[in-house]
Amino acid sequence: MPINDEVFARMDELSPAERKVARALLAAWPTSGTESAASLARTAGTSTPTVLRLASRLGFGSWPEFQARVRDEIADHLNSPLRRSQEGIALGDGGTLGRAIADRVALVESLGTSVPPSEFDRAVAVLADRPKQVALLGGYFSRYFAMVLAAQLDQILPNVDFVAEPLGHDVGRFLQLGKGGVVVVMDFRRHELVAQQAAAAAKRQGATVLLITDTSLSPVVESADIVLPVTVDGIPFDSMTPLLVLIEALVEGVLRAAGPRGLERMRQWEESVRITRASRAAHAEEDVRDDTGPREVGAGNVEALALPGTEGGAVSAAPAGRPVETLDGRVAVVTGAAQGIGSGIADRLAADGALVHRVDRSEVDLSDTAATDAWFAGLGPVDVLVNVAGGVVGQTHTPIDELSDEAWDAVLHANLTTTRNCTRAAVRSMKPRGWGRIVMIASGAGRSVSLTGIQAYTAAKAAQIGFTRQMAHELGPHGITANCIAPGFVLSNPTTQAQWDSYGPEGQRALVERIAVRRTGTPHDIARAVSFFVAPDAGWVSGQTLSVDGGHSLF
């Protein structure tokens, strides 16, 4: 077995200091194996005796003996790529499918030796142990697998995000990572600098770094707490088949470890998500021609949405032959988009075709007028604005007779001043073009009382509802609609998770029993309502406040 493979296989046998040496050794393999023991010790941040102990554990009597073995392996490795290519060409085209299947089965089986079981178990544990936030990122090809892992984990865990540009467009969400957060980095050979920089930044912020990489090890290993190496190979590109198997194993492991929590979140998804399925074209045509009776609304059956007309025939949701309008080409701004409801809304609008700009307080202080105006000015024209930024700014209930001016003002600035500033800035580009959509995310607290008992929060959310009505009245002549959503209890971020946990089993049960559909909300529930309000063909809906609370407001 090659030295680096043996180190992988025996990683769980090593002491913490020896593991640091092993990671430093593998991070720059095979060059690191030709360095002196003292040089490798400095790189690993350990001592020379630790390096020598690792060599001894691997069965070498001295460091020079270890280096001689490394040089032999280098010589063999230098010849192997050419030899593999020559053999592949010599085999010709016959039996390509069979060879490809056999090669990929071998790669999958190699997971048993490339991934140390102890490291895999640690990865499952940190993901399942209620992380405050999980951010996933990948490279040129591996980003698509990071998206798959993020999408599947999101149905088991709250606060999971795929971060496309951790040091660019998505830096706001990435900067939220800290102690209690987890960043999953996928970086395979032709390792990318941004992955190394992002992992180092997350590590400095106190997050746990989980690296999934090839067996030559990405430089991210220097910042990684957990490393899962995957053997990749193939013609013409590295096969990601074993990576997909590893992803599925991780998801299964996390679900098993999360237990009832994970199953409950999956249940919420099952009850909330509705995906319209397309039928075969021939069947769709038959449905359109069949006018013999009532039909269900479904793919290929738009006319089932028809309403009685006043002049014979019917008034349909969309004229025959014309597709429903989308947000393609529209520019949207979502504030408070680092996580939770804001992130879910931004994702939904992007899926609807909009070019979405996400902003959060880590990037811009939206309660500062000058900073807000400057940020919006840099965007150019804006078509859609969703005001999500706000919250309780870390406060808990304080009796009104003990409440300070500073505490009151902080909540009003976070919720109401930001709404005013962003609306004013966005309207400046909407008015001249005669079109715009504005949605305020208020709260059920603005229509009733706050579960947290924070007076300023209730006042700010009630004010947002009033502000919505006034904006609808003022901006309607300019082709701009303004609407509001009052969410119920949505488990969407560390604050709401902490609030939920504080209720205990009995309090949680009592809260759910006051919700007609008997479940808490998800960011996707709110995002769907926003998608309706901002749709191009929703231009006759304005000044409305919609409670999206599962029927909680009925009680």
Secondary structure, DSSP 8 states (H G I E B T S, - for coil): --HHHHHHHTGGGS-HHHHHHHHHHHHTTTGGGGS-HHHHHHHHTS-HHHHHHHHHHTT-SSHHHHHHHHHHHHHHHHHHHHHHHHHHHHH-STTHHHHHHHHHHHHHHTHHHHS-HHHHHHHHHHHHS--SEEEEE--TTHHHHHHHHHHHHTTTSSSEEE-S-TTTTTHHHHHT--TTEEEEEEE-SS--HHHHHHHHHHHHTT-EEEEEEETT--GGGGT-SEEEEE----SSS---HHHHHHHHHHHHHHHHHHTHHHHHHHHHHHHH--------HHHHHHHHH--SS-----TT-GGGG-EE-SSSSEE-SS-TT------TT-EEEEES-SSHHHHHHHHHHHHTT-EEEEE-TTT--TTSHHHHHHHHHTT---SEEEE-----TT-----GGG--HHHHHHHHIIIIIHHHHHHHHHHHHHGGGT-EEEEEE--GGGTS--TT--HHHHHHHHHHHHHHHHHHHHHGGGTEEEEEEEE--B--SHHHHHHHHHHHHHHHHHHHHTSTTSS-B-HHHHHHHHHHHHSTT-TT--S-EEEESTTGGG-
